């Protein structure tokens, strides 16, 4: 498991090779196997392969440009009404599972945060609205993030684990 975790890194350049449907199914199954508070499973994932839609998604955030190049974009969303307190944590767990499974299968990914502030019309809220409008996502569904997915173009360099001084035992 640590090998898969350590292989994962942010990839921003992708080859033209498509994502195999069997591999995509495994990545989605990993996401849907994530832990979730009270087994509510508030998440939804929109799989985007259409080149025109990926190109439009690449413009919703200053760091999303490579979504136009990746053969797949996964849009992680959640129904905050079903799980108002833990939808972000639950959906992040699903997203991380997908990232690790993709790395295990030799794919590259990059997590692009979309979620705006909790206050409607607050900072970043327009990104969620743009993604909702583009993909026909209902108003009550929150858009957490985009994940670009594809075979890396060139070498990708995973980062080493962070320093152990971030670990505290029993107290700070």
ZILIN-V846485 format. One record per pair of residues at least 12 apart in sequence whose ideal C-beta (glycine too) atoms are under 6 Angstrom apart, sorted by the first residue. I is the first residue (numbers start at 1). J is the second residue. Records with the same first field share a line. If there is no record, write none. Layout:
BEGIN
I->J / J
END
This chain:
BEGIN
4->100 / 103 / 104
5->100
6->158
7->103 / 158
8->99 / 100 / 103
9->156 / 158
10->110
11->108 / 110 / 152 / 156
12->66 / 110
13->153
14->69 / 70 / 150 / 153
15->151 / 153
17->151
18->71
19->71 / 72 / 149
23->105
26->101
27->98 / 101 / 102
30->97 / 98 / 101
31->94 / 97 / 98
34->93 / 94 / 97
35->93
36->90
37->86 / 90
40->82 / 83
42->78 / 79 / 82 / 83 / 87 / 90
43->78 / 91 / 94
44->77
45->74 / 76
46->75 / 135
48->73
49->72
54->67 / 68 / 73
55->68
56->134
57->73
60->127 / 130 / 131
61->112 / 127
63->112
64->112
66->148
67->148
70->148 / 149 / 150
71->150
72->149
73->146 / 148
74->147
75->146
76->91 / 95 / 144 / 145
77->141 / 143
78->91 / 142
79->141
80->142
81->140
91->144
102->149
107->149
108->152 / 156
109->147 / 149
110->148
111->145 / 147
112->145 / 146
113->145
114->127 / 128 / 131 / 143 / 145 / 146
115->144
116->128
128->143
131->143
END
